[in-house]
Each structure stands twice: as C-alpha cells, then as structure tokens.
Amino acid sequence: MLYAQLNEYMAEVGLEATEHQKKQLVDFVGMLNKWNKAFNLTSVRDPEQMLIRHIMDSLVVSPHLQGSRFIDVGTGPGLPGIPLAILNPDKEFVLLDSLGKRIRFQKQVQFELGINNISSVESRVEAYEPEELFDGVLSRAFASIQDMLQWCQHLPKADGCFYALKGQLNEEEMANLPSEFVITDTVELVVPKLEEQRHLLRVVKQD
C-alpha cells in the first residue's frame, strides 16, 4: 500500500529511485511509526501522512542540492536528512540533534536499513565543531532564517550555502536578513497530496 503510494507520488514530482531505495523509504516510515508510539518522535501518527509530510516533503528538496557534503541541523528523527540520504547515496549527510532518543532512533535506522552515508551527532548546533565544513546546511527546524544563520554560520564552506525549508514565506523575515547574507533562490516546492505551501530558500554569505 505505502509502496504503491510512494511510486505514485514520486512519479508525480518526477523523482526516480531504485526498488531498494523505495523499500528503504517505506521501511523508514515503518520504523518511525513503530518507535513513535514509545518515543514520541513526530506529531504525525498515520503512516500514510508520514509518507506525505515526512518522506515526500523531504525528497522534493533533492533536485536542488548542490555539493556532496551536507548537515541537517535540528533533524529530529532524521528529517529531511534520512530520506535525502537514501535518495542520494553519493552524498554524505550529518544528522545533528540535541536529544538522545532521536539520535538513538537514527542510529537504529542506519543499522536496520543499511544506510551508509549518514552519521548522527548529539549536540547543540552552537557547540558542534565539525572536522570538515559542509557544502550545504539544511534545516526545517528553525523558527526564523535569522536564527538559522546565527546558529549555523560556522558550518558551511566558504562557497557553501544554507537551505532553509519553510512553509509560507514571511516577507518581513526575508527582508530582515543580516546584511552579509543574500537569498539567491526561492523555490516553491510541490508535495503530492499536501495542500499547504512549501518553499526552499537558498541563502549564501556574501564576501
């Protein structure tokens, strides 16, 4: 059932995946649903809604990623990082969260589903010092872009960028970015069966 829906949704947005990748995505929903009962990882309770609100909501970002090394800040149970890692086995994703139960879940997912291009880090973002900087900093956890830029500015490479996943756009928020940052792309994302607005903002630091 979920597998057929995933096929349908991915075809709708023009995304391709191998049968193995699709199985990993569906199995991830199964694990999220199972662990959620004990660990309260997400407010979404229904697996079909998880497929839309968590899996597809993450995957539609994939065509816009540039580079090979990414960090997902405030990833929670691994969103959007784990679905993106499954779809992009050639890219590397660090999943950063400050809550131990979320990190334990991510590590179990990595083990059970055999995902080799993710690593989970339990840390507050401002305390995290990566050995190597990132091509892209992803987050859908921050209330404002300003917060994201303030807390995460030590993470991207000089030519790296921030990917802020947003719902409705706030013109005032976008107008009040710190002067050294600029929004280079505003992409309206279409998520199958989701009637809410979704946007991806690409932000870079100016020299």
Secondary structure, 3 states (H helix, E strand, C coil): CHHHHHHHHHHHHCCCCCHHHHHHHHHHHHHHHHHHHHHCCCCCCCHHHHHHHHHHHHHCCHHHCCCCEEEEECCCCCCCHHHHHHHCCCCEEEEEECCHHHHHHHHHHHHHHCCCCEEEEECCHHHCCCCCCEEEEEECCCCCHHHHHHHHCCCEEEEEEEEEEECCCCHHHHHCCCCCEEEEEEEECCCCCCCCCCEEEEEEECC
